[in-house]
């Protein structure tokens, strides 16, 4: 069977108003990586060949970040905020090129996994025109409900419009969606704005597809996969989820952590074999730890390389710890003061090979 083509449309026009920040929401980071990059990397790992990033006015930095991750990504601007379907149609030129599968994902939903997006694609390959990502939250209050009839999705009901019986439904809309490329524009162009806000909602794609005689389905995933970020508190919650995933993956790959909950990794931290990480270590972005190294308390600086079998000793002490490294370049390792001290500024130690 020939490989199916896939376009990912990444909606990244959020201003970040509720984040109380001048920075666009998509550029806030988890594990040292932007929210936008997390979403894009998941799509790339799910086999996406083309990406279209929808940005807001004057969000050149978001466009730059997107093209850093995927240099060939197409950039589209949504000048007016008229709903999610309107945002997707900002990328009309990319949709019109005719990819087999179209993924609609959000920069502020950065924890979605590649395998989850692959499941959405699989349903499109099996004949669905629309596939919606659903989940069962601990508390469904506020979420749109997915209305199922057997294995088919027949509608999405926003809570404010739901009947008492529909509000009892636990299966909720996660927001992310896949569309069959052959039908995408026909479905999207039929979405209207006859609602209280006068906006074009992507959720209407389900009912429209069914009116066209096409199939819509839902794919269930975990709540963490569709965890959205609108506030700094939600950003912190997502960071905690990401750290648990990163620690679990590192230990599954053979890294020894004596106190995992006290270790904070970057999304791109790389480990060799037989690594030991002692308590209270923070890894900056771009760190590579090679075979046999032991990392002790402290902060491993961004873009640092710890060579094989190097006892990179970082003691949580107000005195500078002895450091030994066999690397080819100067290694600068910040050492934090003991918690009993009032200051929290790093002390720097230098070690030459």
Secondary structure, 3 states (H helix, E strand, C coil): CCCCCEEEEEEECCCCHHHCCCCCHHHCEECCEEHHHHHHHHHHHCCCCEEEEEECCCCHHHHHHHHHHCCCCEEEECCCCCCHHHHHHCCHHHHCCCCCEEEEEECCCCCCCHHHHHHHHHHHHCCCCEEEEEECCCCCCCCCEEEEECCEEEEEECHHHCCHHHHCCCCEEEEEEEEECCCHHHHHHCCCCCCCCCCCCHHHHHHHHHHCCCCEEEEEECCHHHCCCCCHHHHHHHHHHHHHHHHHHHHHCCCEECCHHHEECCCCCEECCCCEECCCEEECCCCEECCCCEECCEEECCCCEECCCCEECCCCCCCCCCCCCCCCCCEEEEECCCCCCCCCCCEEEEECC
